[in-house]
Amino acid sequence: MEIEYGAEVIDRDGKVLGTVNYVIRNSWTGEISKFMVRRESPDRGLLFSLEEVLEAANSKIKLSISLDELNGNM
């Protein structure tokens, strides 16, 4: 699975969370292990692993969790 910089990230319910602004790769394999989403408000990034990705196509990523679940874990 390839995650692109600037890709729009939406939660399971279709709410836009922000865009990908940082990708963390395994230094040995080069595979993506996590990615960060920049948000406009509140002004803090969200870090996700590939296990939380439901679908990734072109410049849109859909997560398997909802914004409400994220807010409950913060």
C-alpha positions in Angstrom: 0.0 0.0 0.0 1.3 3.4 -0.9 0.4 6.5 1.0 0.9 9.8 -0.9 1.8 13.2 0.6 -1.1 15.5 0.4 -3.7 12.7 0.2 -7.0 13.5 1.8 -7.8 11.4 4.9 -11.3 10.6 5.9 -12.7 8.6 8.8 -15.0 5.5 8.5 -18.0 7.8 8.4 -16.7 10.0 5.6 -15.6 13.0 7.7 -12.5 14.7 6.4 -9.7 14.6 9.0 -7.0 16.4 7.0 -4.1 15.6 4.6 -1.0 13.4 4.9 2.0 15.5 5.7 4.5 13.0 7.0 5.3 9.4 6.2 7.4 7.1 8.4 9.2 4.3 6.6 11.1 1.3 7.9 14.7 2.1 7.3 15.6 -1.5 6.3 12.7 -2.3 4.0 11.5 1.1 2.9 7.9 0.1 3.7 5.6 2.6 5.2 4.9 1.9 8.9 2.9 5.1 9.9 1.8 8.4 8.6 0.8 11.7 10.1 -2.3 13.8 9.1 -2.1 17.5 9.4 -5.3 19.1 10.7 -6.5 22.6 10.4 -8.4 22.6 13.7 -7.4 21.6 16.3 -3.8 22.4 15.4 -2.2 19.0 16.1 -1.4 16.1 13.9 -2.8 12.6 14.1 -0.5 9.6 13.7 -1.9 6.4 12.0 -0.6 3.0 11.2 -1.4 1.0 8.1 -3.6 -1.3 10.1 -6.0 1.6 10.5 -6.4 2.1 6.8 -9.6 0.6 5.2 -8.9 1.8 1.7 -6.2 3.8 -0.1 -6.8 4.9 -3.7 -5.1 7.7 -5.6 -5.2 10.8 -3.3 -7.8 9.6 -0.8 -7.4 7.4 2.3 -10.3 6.0 4.2 -9.7 4.8 7.8 -11.4 2.0 9.6 -12.1 4.1 12.6 -14.3 7.2 13.2 -13.5 10.6 14.4 -15.6 9.9 17.5 -13.4 6.9 18.3 -10.3 9.0 17.9 -11.6 11.7 20.2 -12.4 9.1 22.8 -8.8 7.8 22.7 -7.2 11.2 23.2 
